[in-house]
Amino acid sequence: KNMKLQGSDFSKPNGIPAGTYHISYKVYLPAGNTIKSFRNALLDPFMNMVWDIENVERGKWVEISRVETSGSDIRSGTRFDLAIDTAANPGVTGEQTMYFDDLKWIPLDPRP
């Protein structure tokens, strides 16, 4: 089954200005977890971020990160979803447990 968590109050109270960000999560994948990827979808402006976690070490907290650019401001309260799609996880069967913590969006200053 596909799974989606909907976050409806992302970026409150003042929104997030357009720009380039270092985005990170801490994830914990217990031994036996075989999930290969998950994705985040920011709905306005639309951004689809696929996270490859197939080779993330199991049994410990690991920080994963990426750099993304939003060409326009992210309004206060914009929806930010986390989803696990079965089509992106071929061969994954049975119950899967995973934990997320410490989502960060850190602005990056452009350097000349």
C-alpha positions in Angstrom: 0.0 0.0 0.0 1.0 3.6 -0.6 1.4 5.7 2.5 1.1 9.5 2.7 1.4 11.9 5.7 0.0 15.4 5.0 1.6 18.3 6.8 -0.8 21.3 6.4 1.0 23.9 8.5 4.4 23.8 7.0 6.3 27.1 7.0 4.1 28.8 9.6 4.0 31.6 10.8 5.8 33.7 8.2 6.4 31.4 5.2 9.8 30.7 3.6 11.5 33.1 1.2 12.5 31.9 -2.3 16.1 30.6 -2.4 18.4 27.6 -2.1 18.2 25.4 1.0 20.1 22.6 2.5 17.3 20.2 3.5 17.9 17.4 6.0 16.2 14.7 8.0 17.3 12.3 10.6 16.0 8.8 9.8 16.0 5.6 11.7 15.5 2.4 9.7 15.4 -0.7 12.0 17.2 -3.9 10.9 15.0 -5.7 8.4 13.6 -2.5 6.9 13.9 -2.8 3.1 12.3 0.5 2.0 14.3 2.0 -1.0 12.9 5.5 -1.2 10.3 8.0 0.0 9.4 11.4 -1.3 8.3 14.8 -0.1 6.0 17.0 -2.1 5.7 20.7 -1.4 2.4 21.8 -3.0 2.9 25.6 -3.6 5.3 26.1 -5.3 5.3 22.5 -6.4 8.5 20.6 -5.5 8.9 16.8 -5.7 11.9 15.5 -3.7 12.7 11.8 -4.0 15.0 10.5 -1.2 17.0 7.4 -2.0 17.5 5.5 1.2 18.2 2.0 -0.1 21.8 2.1 1.1 21.2 4.0 4.4 22.6 2.1 7.3 20.0 0.2 9.3 19.8 0.1 13.1 21.0 3.7 13.8 20.0 7.3 13.3 21.4 8.7 10.1 21.2 12.2 8.7 20.2 12.4 5.0 20.4 15.7 3.1 20.1 17.4 -0.2 20.1 20.9 -1.7 17.0 22.3 -3.3 16.0 25.7 -4.8 12.6 27.3 -4.7 12.1 29.9 -7.3 9.3 31.5 -5.4 8.3 32.1 -1.8 6.6 29.3 0.2 3.5 30.7 1.7 2.7 30.2 5.4 0.7 27.0 5.9 1.7 25.4 2.6 1.1 21.6 2.5 4.3 19.5 2.7 3.6 15.8 2.3 5.8 12.7 3.0 4.9 9.6 0.9 6.1 6.1 0.3 5.0 4.8 -3.1 4.9 1.1 -3.8 6.0 1.7 -7.4 9.2 3.3 -6.2 9.9 0.4 -3.8 9.9 -2.8 -5.9 10.4 -6.0 -4.0 9.5 -4.4 -0.6 7.0 -6.6 1.2 5.6 -6.9 4.7 5.4 -4.4 7.5 8.0 -1.7 7.3 8.9 0.6 10.3 10.9 3.9 10.0 11.3 7.0 12.1 11.8 10.6 11.0 13.1 13.5 13.2 14.7 16.9 13.0 13.6 18.2 9.5 15.7 21.3 8.7 15.6 23.8 5.9 18.8 25.9 6.2 19.2 28.8 3.8 22.4 28.8 1.7 24.0 32.1 0.8 25.1 32.3 -2.8 28.8 32.9 -3.2 30.3 34.8 -6.1 
